[in-house]
């Protein structure tokens, strides 16, 4: 089952259960309030009947206007109570009907008793007939009041029993509503445990094992929900990674073999090619020394060109070997003070041509994380280029500093030398690509390619900005 479906069903079931429970609470509360109101009304009837009985006994002992007024007030209260809507109950209807009937009897008897008592006071000594009528009415009144009291007590007991039954009924309804909510919540929890929590734990365990190096770890879930889809995606990814790992291992072996071949090539370049070049250069020098007087100017020019070509070829071989070592060497990172490296390289350049008027502006205490040996090689090429391309100027300035580029620290080497046309900037970092004629500035075109590889091996990027005869700035990040 889809997790979204489980959530929707859970929300709907919870809402329905909460609505049922709320309705039950409202209904049972209303019924309980009605039962309590019925019991209160019945208790008020009992109290009123008892009060009328006391008023009647007081009137019989001490007839007077005060007792008659109290009797009438109690009668009005009782008349109002026996028609109260709270007592509108089919089970209480017969008792109320009997109370109303006795109430009407008492209502008619008491005025007659009062008339006889008034007649006694007016005539003086009562006659035998008046005394007998008075006693008969008193007996009827007392009997009716006692019967009303008995009926009111029955009514109160019945109301009390109904209240107790209603309270018990409300309690069981509350228990049923709570049970319904508990069942719904338990069902939601079980569904979430089976469809979400336990599968998530399985996927988490598989991911932890796979991340720990167990390439065979899989989730293997057949659930038809989002977690099942994620588990199958993980299994597919693990299969693909396992296949990629096997392929990567094979490629690593091939790369190691290629590196061995490259090392062999470098050895060949370093030794096998240098020997013929040294022989060519030596023979050219011998020709100049031994047979120079027999050669004309053209011949000596040819020999000088051959000798120059041999030296250029030797420089190319040296630069290729340097580029190869930069590519293959291990990067050992640490905290490097770039300002110190730049200062040391600048001092070495000054010693090569102490008569040149070049000002070095090196920002102090610029540090970075990298391989000090490789970064020194990068600065040798960057500052060496700046030194070379400012050689035509009487006074020159070379600057090393740092700036911010797209929120990242970028370092730069700036000079005010020959510069170059930005239209050819894409060729600047390619091996053997030169933007100036060799007759103007010497070089093999390997320096900036070496810088680029060093920067790339540090996870950075390198670019340049320049203008013809206005200098150049090379930026790089690490």
Residue, then its C-alpha position, 0 to 999 in steps of 0.5 A: x500500500x502506498x504511504x500516501x494512501x496509508x496517511x489518507x486512510x489514517x487521517x480519515x479514520x482518525x477524523x471519523x473516530x474523533x467525530x464519533x467520539x465527539x458526538x458520543x460525548x456531546x449526546x451522553x453529556x446532554x442525556x446526563x444533564x437531562x437526567x441530573x435536571x430530572x433528579x433535581x426537579x424530583x428532589x425539589x418536588x419532595x422538598x416542596x411536599x415536605x414543606x407543605x406537610x409542615x405548613x399543614x401541621x403548623x396550621x392545624x395546631x395554630x390556624x392563622x393567616x401566616x400558615x395559610x400564606x405559606x401553604x399557598x406559596x408552597x402550592x404555587x411552587x408545587x404546581x409549577x414543579x409538577x409541570x416542569x419539562x425536565x420531568x417529561x418522561x414516559x416512566x415518570x408520567x403515572x407518578x406525576x399524574x397521581x401527584x397532580x390528582x392528589x394536588x387537586x384534592x388538597x387544593x380543594x380540601x384546604x379552603x374548606x378546612x379554612x372556611x370551617x375554621x373561620x366559622x368556628x371563630x365567628x360562631x364561638x363554640x363549635x358544634x358537633x357537626x362542624x367538629x366532625x367535618x373538620x376532623x374528616x377534612x384534616x384526615x383527608x388532607x394528611x392522607x393526601x399530603x402523605x401520599x404525595x410525599x410517598x409519590x414524590x419520593x418514588x419519583x425522586x428514586x426513579x430519577x436517581x436510578x435513571x441518573x445512575x443508569x445514564x452515568x453508567x451508560x455514558x461511562x460505557x460509551x466513553x470506554x467504547x469511544x476510547x476503544x474505537x480510537x485505540x483500535x484506529x490508532x493501533x491499526x495506523x501504527x501497525x500499518x506504518x510499522x509494516x509499510x514504513x518503519x520496518x522497511x526503512x530499517x531494512x533499507x538503512x541497514x543495507x545502506x550502512x552495510x554497502x557504505x561499509x564495503x559490503x558490495x553484496x548488501x541489498x534491501x530486497x523489498x517487494x513492497x508496492x510503495x515509495x519505500x519499496x521503489x526507493x529500495x529497488x532503486x538502491x538495489x539497482x544502484x548497488x548493482x550498477x556500482x558493483x558493475x562499475x567497480x568491476x569495470x573501474x578495477x579493470x580500468x585501474x589495471x589498464x591505467x597502471x599498465x599505461x603508467x608503466x608504459x609512460x614511465x618507460x617512455x619517459x625513461x626512453x626520452x630521458x636517456x635514449x633521445x638525449x644521447x643522440x642530441x648530445x652527439x649531434x650538438x658535440x659534432x656540430x661544435x667539433x665541426x666549428x672548432x676543427x673545420x670552421x676555417x674551411x666553411x663559408x659563412x653559409x656553412x657556419x650559419x647552418x651549423x649554428x642552426x643545427x646546434x640551436x635546434x638541438x638545444x631547443x629539442x633538449x629544452x622540449x624534452x626537459x619540459x615534457x619530462x617536467x609535465x609528465x612528472x607533474x601529471x604522475x606525481x602524488x599530491x601531498x597536501x598541507x598548509x602552504x605559505x604562497x607568499x613565501x614561495x613567491x618571494x623565493x622564486x622572485x629572489x631567484x629570478x633577480x639573481x639571473x639578471x640583477x641589472x633589470x629594474x623589476x619591482x615585485x609586489x608580493x602580498x604577505x601571509x597568503x596561505x593555502x592547502x596544497x602540495x608545496x612542491x607542485x605549487x612551487x613549480x606553478x609559481x616558477x612558471x607563472x613568475x618566470x612568464x611574467x619576468x620573461x614577458x616584461x623583459x622588453x621594458x626598462x622598468x616593470x612591475x610584477x604583482x602576486x595577490x588574492x581577490x574574491x571570485x564568485x565567493x571563492x578566494x582566487x590568487x593572481x600573478x599580474x605583470x605590465x609586460x607584452x600581454x596578448x590578444x584575448x581572442x587567442x586565450x583558449x590556446x594559452x594553456x595548451x602544450x606547445x601553443x605560443x602566442x608570441x614569436x620565438x624570436x621575441x620571447x624564448x620558450x617551449x609553450x609548456x609552462x602554462x600547461x604545467x600550471x593548469x595541470x597543477x591547479x587541476x590536481x588541486x581541484x581548482x581552475x585557472x584563467x587569464x585576462x590580458x591586452x596587447x602591450x598592457x600586461x597580463x593577469x593569470x588567476x587560479x583557485x585551489 
